[in-house]
Amino acid sequence: MSDYNGVFNWKTEDEIREDIFNEGKTRIPSITNYNTGGVWRTFLEIVAFGLGQLYALLSNVIRQAYIQYATGGWLDLKVGTIGLVRYAATKVSGTVYFTRSGTLGNYVIPAGTIIRTPIDSTGNSYRFLTTEEVILADGTAEISAPVTGEFEGAAYNVGTGIISEMVSVVGGVEAVENRDGWIISEGTDIETDDALRERYWLRWEEMGRG
């Protein structure tokens, strides 16, 4: 089995087993019992398995030593040598409006009030929490409030009018909506290996020009 553009060559467990059997038949021709379940066959199967695991370990260790192939924590270690850190996932932050049909009475909308999007075609619903207490004051029909996504991720950057359901019960509030331009700071997913690797190459180019 070839990998890494043919620079290194590794063998699968099946290939190792075949090599062992062929070598055994050549070196010890007196042993002919290679049937499944035989003692000799079982011993060779164990050897092949052990060597297969060793090949897999070495393949992974060597692969992770090169920036072109490193992934996950290994890639983090590699890019850290030139001062790069993987971008963490972030939560979206923005503004929504709580509304009512009338204008009588003062109603407190506490920090931590939960609102959400309807369940979409994939079965997902995204929840948001208010980050400050606001008051829907007497004589007003609406009040804006800052919110943040329940969790990190770009999926929370929902479109206009999608946040429309109340989860927390708030007296005096009849509806909630996110209007055009509601996002202040977009939510992001954790940086992918490919994106981090690209920043690594760009940093090297910058240092080269310097």
Secondary structure as UniProt FT lines:
FT   STRAND          2..3
FT   HELIX           4..6
FT   STRAND          8..9
FT   HELIX           13..27
FT   TURN            29..30
FT   TURN            36..37
FT   HELIX           39..64
FT   TURN            67..69
FT   HELIX           72..80
FT   TURN            81..83
FT   STRAND          93..99
FT   STRAND          107..109
FT   TURN            111..112
FT   STRAND          114..116
FT   TURN            121..122
FT   STRAND          127..130
FT   STRAND          134..136
FT   TURN            138..139
FT   STRAND          142..149
FT   HELIX           154..156
FT   TURN            160..161
FT   STRAND          165..166
FT   TURN            171..172
FT   STRAND          175..177
FT   TURN            180..181
FT   STRAND          183..185
FT   HELIX           193..209
//
